């Protein structure tokens, strides 16, 4: 419970103040725990960042794959995963902001980056399957994921600002259709 409070508090503070502007003493104070308790769970601030980063990546990956068994085609599965990513992003704005801030940050260790990426290997396998079967254009997978990630981020940002549920869904559908159209062979 204390660990979860520390992570939730750290998320809020890192998003609001950045890494350097968030001392561990402030995290402890805002979480309502002693600094010793914080350091019991996380030996360093960098370890705290790494843990938060990998936890968010794992949560996002789990959210992506919800309900995916219903889709029979590679393209259907990819679109489903992207729709789940958008829905998760809209529901978790602080986590999206944190990932944007720290995805390429030197404050996240190489090991945490690798662990975070490992949660999404199912997507890489799926894209490779689509390329092999001819439903996805043969393109560098890393380039495709960069384009997908940027596009999904833009959809999340725009859809999050839309209050009307119907218009919000249209933004999501149109955005995903555009991404899928660019991926198709």
CNS distance restraints for C-alpha pairs under 8 A (distance, minus, plus):
assign (resid   1 and name CA) (resid   5 and name CA) 6.25 0.50 0.50
assign (resid   2 and name CA) (resid   6 and name CA) 6.09 0.50 0.50
assign (resid   2 and name CA) (resid  33 and name CA) 7.32 0.50 0.50
assign (resid   2 and name CA) (resid  37 and name CA) 7.94 0.50 0.50
assign (resid   3 and name CA) (resid   7 and name CA) 6.23 0.50 0.50
assign (resid   3 and name CA) (resid  38 and name CA) 7.65 0.50 0.50
assign (resid   3 and name CA) (resid  41 and name CA) 6.47 0.50 0.50
assign (resid   4 and name CA) (resid   8 and name CA) 6.08 0.50 0.50
assign (resid   5 and name CA) (resid   9 and name CA) 6.01 0.50 0.50
assign (resid   5 and name CA) (resid  31 and name CA) 5.76 0.50 0.50
assign (resid   6 and name CA) (resid  10 and name CA) 5.91 0.50 0.50
assign (resid   6 and name CA) (resid  27 and name CA) 6.86 0.50 0.50
assign (resid   6 and name CA) (resid  28 and name CA) 7.02 0.50 0.50
assign (resid   6 and name CA) (resid  31 and name CA) 5.51 0.50 0.50
assign (resid   6 and name CA) (resid  33 and name CA) 7.97 0.50 0.50
assign (resid   6 and name CA) (resid  38 and name CA) 6.93 0.50 0.50
assign (resid   7 and name CA) (resid  11 and name CA) 6.06 0.50 0.50
assign (resid   7 and name CA) (resid  48 and name CA) 7.58 0.50 0.50
assign (resid   7 and name CA) (resid  52 and name CA) 6.35 0.50 0.50
assign (resid   8 and name CA) (resid  12 and name CA) 6.48 0.50 0.50
assign (resid   9 and name CA) (resid  13 and name CA) 6.20 0.50 0.50
assign (resid   9 and name CA) (resid  27 and name CA) 6.28 0.50 0.50
assign (resid   9 and name CA) (resid  30 and name CA) 6.60 0.50 0.50
assign (resid   9 and name CA) (resid  31 and name CA) 5.65 0.50 0.50
assign (resid  10 and name CA) (resid  14 and name CA) 5.81 0.50 0.50
assign (resid  10 and name CA) (resid  27 and name CA) 5.81 0.50 0.50
assign (resid  11 and name CA) (resid  15 and name CA) 6.12 0.50 0.50
assign (resid  11 and name CA) (resid  52 and name CA) 7.39 0.50 0.50
assign (resid  11 and name CA) (resid  94 and name CA) 7.18 0.50 0.50
assign (resid  11 and name CA) (resid  95 and name CA) 7.32 0.50 0.50
assign (resid  11 and name CA) (resid  98 and name CA) 7.06 0.50 0.50
assign (resid  12 and name CA) (resid  16 and name CA) 6.18 0.50 0.50
assign (resid  12 and name CA) (resid  94 and name CA) 6.89 0.50 0.50
assign (resid  13 and name CA) (resid  17 and name CA) 5.61 0.50 0.50
assign (resid  13 and name CA) (resid  18 and name CA) 7.16 0.50 0.50
assign (resid  13 and name CA) (resid  22 and name CA) 6.32 0.50 0.50
assign (resid  13 and name CA) (resid  27 and name CA) 7.28 0.50 0.50
assign (resid  14 and name CA) (resid  18 and name CA) 4.48 0.50 0.50
assign (resid  14 and name CA) (resid  19 and name CA) 5.65 0.50 0.50
assign (resid  14 and name CA) (resid  21 and name CA) 7.77 0.50 0.50
assign (resid  14 and name CA) (resid  22 and name CA) 6.24 0.50 0.50
assign (resid  14 and name CA) (resid  98 and name CA) 7.19 0.50 0.50
assign (resid  15 and name CA) (resid  94 and name CA) 6.67 0.50 0.50
assign (resid  15 and name CA) (resid  97 and name CA) 6.47 0.50 0.50
assign (resid  15 and name CA) (resid  98 and name CA) 5.58 0.50 0.50
assign (resid  15 and name CA) (resid 101 and name CA) 7.70 0.50 0.50
assign (resid  17 and name CA) (resid  21 and name CA) 5.05 0.50 0.50
assign (resid  17 and name CA) (resid  22 and name CA) 5.96 0.50 0.50
assign (resid  18 and name CA) (resid  22 and name CA) 6.28 0.50 0.50
assign (resid  19 and name CA) (resid  23 and name CA) 7.95 0.50 0.50
assign (resid  19 and name CA) (resid 107 and name CA) 7.73 0.50 0.50
assign (resid  22 and name CA) (resid  26 and name CA) 6.60 0.50 0.50
assign (resid  22 and name CA) (resid  27 and name CA) 7.11 0.50 0.50
assign (resid  23 and name CA) (resid  27 and name CA) 6.65 0.50 0.50
assign (resid  24 and name CA) (resid  28 and name CA) 6.15 0.50 0.50
assign (resid  24 and name CA) (resid  35 and name CA) 7.16 0.50 0.50
assign (resid  24 and name CA) (resid  38 and name CA) 7.84 0.50 0.50
assign (resid  24 and name CA) (resid  45 and name CA) 6.67 0.50 0.50
assign (resid  25 and name CA) (resid  29 and name CA) 6.11 0.50 0.50
assign (resid  25 and name CA) (resid  35 and name CA) 6.06 0.50 0.50
assign (resid  26 and name CA) (resid  30 and name CA) 6.00 0.50 0.50
assign (resid  27 and name CA) (resid  31 and name CA) 5.94 0.50 0.50
assign (resid  28 and name CA) (resid  32 and name CA) 6.04 0.50 0.50
assign (resid  28 and name CA) (resid  33 and name CA) 5.12 0.50 0.50
assign (resid  28 and name CA) (resid  34 and name CA) 5.66 0.50 0.50
assign (resid  28 and name CA) (resid  35 and name CA) 5.32 0.50 0.50
assign (resid  28 and name CA) (resid  37 and name CA) 7.95 0.50 0.50
assign (resid  28 and name CA) (resid  38 and name CA) 6.27 0.50 0.50
assign (resid  29 and name CA) (resid  33 and name CA) 6.22 0.50 0.50
assign (resid  29 and name CA) (resid  34 and name CA) 7.03 0.50 0.50
assign (resid  29 and name CA) (resid  35 and name CA) 7.80 0.50 0.50
assign (resid  33 and name CA) (resid  37 and name CA) 6.18 0.50 0.50
assign (resid  33 and name CA) (resid  38 and name CA) 7.03 0.50 0.50
assign (resid  34 and name CA) (resid  38 and name CA) 6.57 0.50 0.50
assign (resid  35 and name CA) (resid  39 and name CA) 6.25 0.50 0.50
assign (resid  36 and name CA) (resid  40 and name CA) 6.03 0.50 0.50
assign (resid  37 and name CA) (resid  41 and name CA) 6.65 0.50 0.50
assign (resid  38 and name CA) (resid  42 and name CA) 6.02 0.50 0.50
assign (resid  38 and name CA) (resid  43 and name CA) 7.96 0.50 0.50
assign (resid  39 and name CA) (resid  43 and name CA) 4.87 0.50 0.50
assign (resid  39 and name CA) (resid  44 and name CA) 6.76 0.50 0.50
assign (resid  42 and name CA) (resid  47 and name CA) 5.75 0.50 0.50
assign (resid  42 and name CA) (resid  48 and name CA) 5.46 0.50 0.50
assign (resid  43 and name CA) (resid  47 and name CA) 6.42 0.50 0.50
assign (resid  43 and name CA) (resid  48 and name CA) 7.79 0.50 0.50
assign (resid  44 and name CA) (resid  48 and name CA) 6.45 0.50 0.50
assign (resid  45 and name CA) (resid  49 and name CA) 6.29 0.50 0.50
assign (resid  46 and name CA) (resid  50 and name CA) 6.12 0.50 0.50
assign (resid  46 and name CA) (resid 107 and name CA) 6.36 0.50 0.50
assign (resid  46 and name CA) (resid 108 and name CA) 6.91 0.50 0.50
assign (resid  46 and name CA) (resid 109 and name CA) 7.84 0.50 0.50
assign (resid  47 and name CA) (resid  51 and name CA) 6.05 0.50 0.50
assign (resid  48 and name CA) (resid  52 and name CA) 6.11 0.50 0.50
assign (resid  49 and name CA) (resid  53 and name CA) 5.98 0.50 0.50
assign (resid  49 and name CA) (resid 107 and name CA) 7.27 0.50 0.50
assign (resid  49 and name CA) (resid 108 and name CA) 6.40 0.50 0.50
assign (resid  50 and name CA) (resid  54 and name CA) 6.14 0.50 0.50
assign (resid  50 and name CA) (resid 108 and name CA) 5.52 0.50 0.50
assign (resid  50 and name CA) (resid 109 and name CA) 6.57 0.50 0.50
assign (resid  50 and name CA) (resid 112 and name CA) 5.51 0.50 0.50
assign (resid  51 and name CA) (resid  55 and name CA) 5.98 0.50 0.50
assign (resid  51 and name CA) (resid 112 and name CA) 7.64 0.50 0.50
assign (resid  52 and name CA) (resid  56 and name CA) 6.13 0.50 0.50
assign (resid  53 and name CA) (resid  57 and name CA) 6.21 0.50 0.50
assign (resid  53 and name CA) (resid  99 and name CA) 7.22 0.50 0.50
assign (resid  53 and name CA) (resid 102 and name CA) 7.83 0.50 0.50
assign (resid  53 and name CA) (resid 108 and name CA) 7.55 0.50 0.50
assign (resid  53 and name CA) (resid 112 and name CA) 7.13 0.50 0.50
assign (resid  53 and name CA) (resid 116 and name CA) 7.23 0.50 0.50
assign (resid  54 and name CA) (resid  58 and name CA) 6.05 0.50 0.50
assign (resid  54 and name CA) (resid 112 and name CA) 6.12 0.50 0.50
assign (resid  54 and name CA) (resid 113 and name CA) 7.64 0.50 0.50
assign (resid  54 and name CA) (resid 115 and name CA) 6.60 0.50 0.50
assign (resid  54 and name CA) (resid 116 and name CA) 5.03 0.50 0.50
assign (resid  55 and name CA) (resid  59 and name CA) 6.12 0.50 0.50
assign (resid  56 and name CA) (resid  60 and name CA) 6.07 0.50 0.50
assign (resid  56 and name CA) (resid  95 and name CA) 6.79 0.50 0.50
assign (resid  57 and name CA) (resid  61 and name CA) 6.14 0.50 0.50
assign (resid  57 and name CA) (resid 116 and name CA) 5.28 0.50 0.50
assign (resid  57 and name CA) (resid 117 and name CA) 7.69 0.50 0.50
assign (resid  57 and name CA) (resid 119 and name CA) 6.95 0.50 0.50
assign (resid  58 and name CA) (resid  62 and name CA) 6.18 0.50 0.50
assign (resid  58 and name CA) (resid 116 and name CA) 6.74 0.50 0.50
assign (resid  58 and name CA) (resid 119 and name CA) 5.87 0.50 0.50
assign (resid  59 and name CA) (resid  63 and name CA) 6.20 0.50 0.50
assign (resid  60 and name CA) (resid  64 and name CA) 6.21 0.50 0.50
assign (resid  60 and name CA) (resid  85 and name CA) 7.08 0.50 0.50
assign (resid  60 and name CA) (resid  88 and name CA) 7.02 0.50 0.50
assign (resid  61 and name CA) (resid  65 and name CA) 6.63 0.50 0.50
assign (resid  61 and name CA) (resid 119 and name CA) 5.90 0.50 0.50
assign (resid  61 and name CA) (resid 120 and name CA) 6.06 0.50 0.50
assign (resid  62 and name CA) (resid  66 and name CA) 6.73 0.50 0.50
assign (resid  63 and name CA) (resid  84 and name CA) 6.36 0.50 0.50
assign (resid  63 and name CA) (resid  85 and name CA) 7.00 0.50 0.50
assign (resid  63 and name CA) (resid  88 and name CA) 6.65 0.50 0.50
assign (resid  64 and name CA) (resid  80 and name CA) 7.78 0.50 0.50
assign (resid  64 and name CA) (resid  81 and name CA) 4.75 0.50 0.50
assign (resid  64 and name CA) (resid  82 and name CA) 6.98 0.50 0.50
assign (resid  64 and name CA) (resid  83 and name CA) 7.88 0.50 0.50
assign (resid  64 and name CA) (resid  84 and name CA) 4.89 0.50 0.50
assign (resid  64 and name CA) (resid  85 and name CA) 5.41 0.50 0.50
assign (resid  64 and name CA) (resid  88 and name CA) 7.88 0.50 0.50
assign (resid  65 and name CA) (resid  81 and name CA) 5.98 0.50 0.50
assign (resid  65 and name CA) (resid  84 and name CA) 7.51 0.50 0.50
assign (resid  66 and name CA) (resid  81 and name CA) 7.97 0.50 0.50
assign (resid  66 and name CA) (resid  84 and name CA) 7.44 0.50 0.50
assign (resid  68 and name CA) (resid  77 and name CA) 6.04 0.50 0.50
assign (resid  68 and name CA) (resid  80 and name CA) 6.53 0.50 0.50
assign (resid  68 and name CA) (resid  81 and name CA) 7.19 0.50 0.50
assign (resid  71 and name CA) (resid  76 and name CA) 5.44 0.50 0.50
assign (resid  71 and name CA) (resid  77 and name CA) 5.37 0.50 0.50
assign (resid  71 and name CA) (resid  80 and name CA) 7.68 0.50 0.50
assign (resid  72 and name CA) (resid  76 and name CA) 6.70 0.50 0.50
assign (resid  72 and name CA) (resid  77 and name CA) 7.15 0.50 0.50
assign (resid  73 and name CA) (resid  77 and name CA) 6.21 0.50 0.50
assign (resid  74 and name CA) (resid  78 and name CA) 6.18 0.50 0.50
assign (resid  74 and name CA) (resid 126 and name CA) 6.58 0.50 0.50
assign (resid  74 and name CA) (resid 127 and name CA) 7.59 0.50 0.50
assign (resid  74 and name CA) (resid 129 and name CA) 7.33 0.50 0.50
assign (resid  74 and name CA) (resid 130 and name CA) 5.76 0.50 0.50
assign (resid  74 and name CA) (resid 135 and name CA) 7.55 0.50 0.50
assign (resid  75 and name CA) (resid  79 and name CA) 6.11 0.50 0.50
assign (resid  75 and name CA) (resid 130 and name CA) 7.31 0.50 0.50
assign (resid  75 and name CA) (resid 135 and name CA) 7.11 0.50 0.50
assign (resid  75 and name CA) (resid 136 and name CA) 7.65 0.50 0.50
assign (resid  75 and name CA) (resid 180 and name CA) 7.58 0.50 0.50
assign (resid  76 and name CA) (resid  80 and name CA) 6.05 0.50 0.50
assign (resid  77 and name CA) (resid  81 and name CA) 6.11 0.50 0.50
assign (resid  78 and name CA) (resid  82 and name CA) 6.19 0.50 0.50
assign (resid  78 and name CA) (resid 123 and name CA) 7.62 0.50 0.50
assign (resid  78 and name CA) (resid 126 and name CA) 7.59 0.50 0.50
assign (resid  78 and name CA) (resid 127 and name CA) 7.89 0.50 0.50
assign (resid  79 and name CA) (resid  83 and name CA) 6.09 0.50 0.50
assign (resid  79 and name CA) (resid 176 and name CA) 6.84 0.50 0.50
assign (resid  79 and name CA) (resid 180 and name CA) 7.04 0.50 0.50
assign (resid  80 and name CA) (resid  84 and name CA) 6.19 0.50 0.50
assign (resid  81 and name CA) (resid  85 and name CA) 6.15 0.50 0.50
assign (resid  82 and name CA) (resid  86 and name CA) 6.24 0.50 0.50
assign (resid  82 and name CA) (resid 152 and name CA) 7.23 0.50 0.50
assign (resid  82 and name CA) (resid 176 and name CA) 7.26 0.50 0.50
assign (resid  83 and name CA) (resid  87 and name CA) 6.23 0.50 0.50
assign (resid  83 and name CA) (resid 172 and name CA) 7.53 0.50 0.50
assign (resid  83 and name CA) (resid 176 and name CA) 7.29 0.50 0.50
assign (resid  84 and name CA) (resid  88 and name CA) 6.01 0.50 0.50
assign (resid  85 and name CA) (resid  89 and name CA) 6.01 0.50 0.50
assign (resid  85 and name CA) (resid 152 and name CA) 7.48 0.50 0.50
assign (resid  86 and name CA) (resid  90 and name CA) 6.17 0.50 0.50
assign (resid  86 and name CA) (resid 152 and name CA) 6.34 0.50 0.50
assign (resid  86 and name CA) (resid 153 and name CA) 7.73 0.50 0.50
assign (resid  86 and name CA) (resid 155 and name CA) 7.05 0.50 0.50
assign (resid  86 and name CA) (resid 156 and name CA) 5.51 0.50 0.50
assign (resid  86 and name CA) (resid 172 and name CA) 7.55 0.50 0.50
assign (resid  87 and name CA) (resid  91 and name CA) 6.30 0.50 0.50
assign (resid  87 and name CA) (resid 156 and name CA) 7.82 0.50 0.50
assign (resid  88 and name CA) (resid  92 and name CA) 6.03 0.50 0.50
assign (resid  89 and name CA) (resid  93 and name CA) 5.99 0.50 0.50
assign (resid  89 and name CA) (resid  95 and name CA) 7.68 0.50 0.50
assign (resid  89 and name CA) (resid  96 and name CA) 5.99 0.50 0.50
assign (resid  89 and name CA) (resid 156 and name CA) 6.09 0.50 0.50
assign (resid  90 and name CA) (resid 156 and name CA) 5.80 0.50 0.50
assign (resid  90 and name CA) (resid 157 and name CA) 7.82 0.50 0.50
assign (resid  90 and name CA) (resid 159 and name CA) 7.54 0.50 0.50
assign (resid  90 and name CA) (resid 160 and name CA) 5.73 0.50 0.50
assign (resid  92 and name CA) (resid  96 and name CA) 6.35 0.50 0.50
assign (resid  93 and name CA) (resid  97 and name CA) 6.14 0.50 0.50
assign (resid  94 and name CA) (resid  98 and name CA) 6.06 0.50 0.50
assign (resid  95 and name CA) (resid  99 and name CA) 6.13 0.50 0.50
assign (resid  96 and name CA) (resid 100 and name CA) 6.18 0.50 0.50
assign (resid  97 and name CA) (resid 101 and name CA) 6.14 0.50 0.50
assign (resid  98 and name CA) (resid 102 and name CA) 6.04 0.50 0.50
assign (resid  99 and name CA) (resid 103 and name CA) 5.27 0.50 0.50
assign (resid 101 and name CA) (resid 105 and name CA) 7.08 0.50 0.50
assign (resid 102 and name CA) (resid 106 and name CA) 7.96 0.50 0.50
assign (resid 102 and name CA) (resid 107 and name CA) 7.30 0.50 0.50
assign (resid 102 and name CA) (resid 108 and name CA) 6.77 0.50 0.50
assign (resid 103 and name CA) (resid 108 and name CA) 7.75 0.50 0.50
assign (resid 103 and name CA) (resid 113 and name CA) 7.86 0.50 0.50
assign (resid 104 and name CA) (resid 108 and name CA) 7.83 0.50 0.50
assign (resid 108 and name CA) (resid 112 and name CA) 6.37 0.50 0.50
assign (resid 108 and name CA) (resid 113 and name CA) 6.84 0.50 0.50
assign (resid 109 and name CA) (resid 113 and name CA) 6.33 0.50 0.50
assign (resid 110 and name CA) (resid 114 and name CA) 6.16 0.50 0.50
assign (resid 111 and name CA) (resid 115 and name CA) 6.09 0.50 0.50
assign (resid 112 and name CA) (resid 116 and name CA) 5.92 0.50 0.50
assign (resid 113 and name CA) (resid 117 and name CA) 6.11 0.50 0.50
assign (resid 114 and name CA) (resid 118 and name CA) 6.11 0.50 0.50
assign (resid 115 and name CA) (resid 119 and name CA) 6.89 0.50 0.50
assign (resid 116 and name CA) (resid 120 and name CA) 7.64 0.50 0.50
assign (resid 117 and name CA) (resid 121 and name CA) 6.98 0.50 0.50
assign (resid 120 and name CA) (resid 124 and name CA) 6.96 0.50 0.50
assign (resid 121 and name CA) (resid 125 and name CA) 6.22 0.50 0.50
assign (resid 122 and name CA) (resid 126 and name CA) 6.13 0.50 0.50
assign (resid 123 and name CA) (resid 127 and name CA) 6.19 0.50 0.50
assign (resid 124 and name CA) (resid 128 and name CA) 6.22 0.50 0.50
assign (resid 124 and name CA) (resid 141 and name CA) 7.21 0.50 0.50
assign (resid 125 and name CA) (resid 129 and name CA) 6.17 0.50 0.50
assign (resid 126 and name CA) (resid 130 and name CA) 6.25 0.50 0.50
assign (resid 127 and name CA) (resid 131 and name CA) 6.20 0.50 0.50
assign (resid 127 and name CA) (resid 136 and name CA) 7.10 0.50 0.50
assign (resid 127 and name CA) (resid 141 and name CA) 7.38 0.50 0.50
assign (resid 128 and name CA) (resid 132 and name CA) 6.15 0.50 0.50
assign (resid 128 and name CA) (resid 141 and name CA) 7.80 0.50 0.50
assign (resid 129 and name CA) (resid 133 and name CA) 6.16 0.50 0.50
assign (resid 130 and name CA) (resid 134 and name CA) 5.99 0.50 0.50
assign (resid 130 and name CA) (resid 135 and name CA) 5.14 0.50 0.50
assign (resid 130 and name CA) (resid 136 and name CA) 4.89 0.50 0.50
assign (resid 131 and name CA) (resid 135 and name CA) 6.12 0.50 0.50
assign (resid 131 and name CA) (resid 136 and name CA) 4.69 0.50 0.50
assign (resid 131 and name CA) (resid 137 and name CA) 5.93 0.50 0.50
assign (resid 131 and name CA) (resid 138 and name CA) 5.51 0.50 0.50
assign (resid 134 and name CA) (resid 138 and name CA) 7.96 0.50 0.50
assign (resid 134 and name CA) (resid 185 and name CA) 6.26 0.50 0.50
assign (resid 135 and name CA) (resid 184 and name CA) 5.80 0.50 0.50
assign (resid 135 and name CA) (resid 185 and name CA) 5.34 0.50 0.50
assign (resid 136 and name CA) (resid 183 and name CA) 5.54 0.50 0.50
assign (resid 136 and name CA) (resid 184 and name CA) 4.59 0.50 0.50
assign (resid 136 and name CA) (resid 185 and name CA) 4.74 0.50 0.50
assign (resid 137 and name CA) (resid 183 and name CA) 5.82 0.50 0.50
assign (resid 137 and name CA) (resid 184 and name CA) 5.44 0.50 0.50
assign (resid 137 and name CA) (resid 185 and name CA) 3.87 0.50 0.50
assign (resid 138 and name CA) (resid 185 and name CA) 7.35 0.50 0.50
assign (resid 139 and name CA) (resid 143 and name CA) 7.42 0.50 0.50
assign (resid 139 and name CA) (resid 144 and name CA) 6.87 0.50 0.50
assign (resid 140 and name CA) (resid 144 and name CA) 6.31 0.50 0.50
assign (resid 141 and name CA) (resid 145 and name CA) 6.17 0.50 0.50
assign (resid 142 and name CA) (resid 146 and name CA) 6.21 0.50 0.50
assign (resid 143 and name CA) (resid 147 and name CA) 6.24 0.50 0.50
assign (resid 144 and name CA) (resid 148 and name CA) 6.02 0.50 0.50
assign (resid 144 and name CA) (resid 183 and name CA) 7.94 0.50 0.50
assign (resid 145 and name CA) (resid 149 and name CA) 5.82 0.50 0.50
assign (resid 146 and name CA) (resid 150 and name CA) 6.11 0.50 0.50
assign (resid 147 and name CA) (resid 151 and name CA) 5.99 0.50 0.50
assign (resid 148 and name CA) (resid 152 and name CA) 5.93 0.50 0.50
assign (resid 148 and name CA) (resid 179 and name CA) 6.93 0.50 0.50
assign (resid 149 and name CA) (resid 153 and name CA) 6.06 0.50 0.50
assign (resid 150 and name CA) (resid 154 and name CA) 6.29 0.50 0.50
assign (resid 151 and name CA) (resid 155 and name CA) 6.23 0.50 0.50
assign (resid 151 and name CA) (resid 175 and name CA) 7.69 0.50 0.50
assign (resid 151 and name CA) (resid 179 and name CA) 7.37 0.50 0.50
assign (resid 152 and name CA) (resid 156 and name CA) 6.11 0.50 0.50
assign (resid 152 and name CA) (resid 175 and name CA) 7.89 0.50 0.50
assign (resid 152 and name CA) (resid 176 and name CA) 7.93 0.50 0.50
assign (resid 153 and name CA) (resid 157 and name CA) 6.18 0.50 0.50
assign (resid 154 and name CA) (resid 158 and name CA) 6.14 0.50 0.50
assign (resid 155 and name CA) (resid 159 and name CA) 5.80 0.50 0.50
assign (resid 155 and name CA) (resid 171 and name CA) 7.00 0.50 0.50
assign (resid 155 and name CA) (resid 172 and name CA) 6.18 0.50 0.50
assign (resid 155 and name CA) (resid 175 and name CA) 6.27 0.50 0.50
assign (resid 156 and name CA) (resid 160 and name CA) 5.79 0.50 0.50
assign (resid 156 and name CA) (resid 172 and name CA) 7.89 0.50 0.50
assign (resid 157 and name CA) (resid 161 and name CA) 6.70 0.50 0.50
assign (resid 158 and name CA) (resid 162 and name CA) 6.82 0.50 0.50
assign (resid 158 and name CA) (resid 171 and name CA) 7.56 0.50 0.50
assign (resid 159 and name CA) (resid 168 and name CA) 5.10 0.50 0.50
assign (resid 159 and name CA) (resid 169 and name CA) 7.65 0.50 0.50
assign (resid 159 and name CA) (resid 171 and name CA) 6.14 0.50 0.50
assign (resid 159 and name CA) (resid 172 and name CA) 6.67 0.50 0.50
assign (resid 160 and name CA) (resid 168 and name CA) 7.62 0.50 0.50
assign (resid 162 and name CA) (resid 167 and name CA) 6.93 0.50 0.50
assign (resid 162 and name CA) (resid 168 and name CA) 5.47 0.50 0.50
assign (resid 163 and name CA) (resid 167 and name CA) 7.94 0.50 0.50
assign (resid 163 and name CA) (resid 168 and name CA) 7.04 0.50 0.50
assign (resid 164 and name CA) (resid 168 and name CA) 6.03 0.50 0.50
assign (resid 165 and name CA) (resid 169 and name CA) 6.11 0.50 0.50
assign (resid 166 and name CA) (resid 170 and name CA) 6.29 0.50 0.50
assign (resid 167 and name CA) (resid 171 and name CA) 6.25 0.50 0.50
assign (resid 168 and name CA) (resid 172 and name CA) 6.41 0.50 0.50
assign (resid 169 and name CA) (resid 173 and name CA) 6.03 0.50 0.50
assign (resid 170 and name CA) (resid 174 and name CA) 5.84 0.50 0.50
assign (resid 171 and name CA) (resid 175 and name CA) 5.94 0.50 0.50
assign (resid 172 and name CA) (resid 176 and name CA) 6.08 0.50 0.50
assign (resid 173 and name CA) (resid 177 and name CA) 6.00 0.50 0.50
assign (resid 174 and name CA) (resid 178 and name CA) 6.16 0.50 0.50
assign (resid 175 and name CA) (resid 179 and name CA) 6.38 0.50 0.50
assign (resid 176 and name CA) (resid 180 and name CA) 6.07 0.50 0.50
assign (resid 177 and name CA) (resid 181 and name CA) 5.93 0.50 0.50
assign (resid 178 and name CA) (resid 182 and name CA) 6.36 0.50 0.50
assign (resid 179 and name CA) (resid 183 and name CA) 6.41 0.50 0.50
assign (resid 180 and name CA) (resid 184 and name CA) 6.20 0.50 0.50
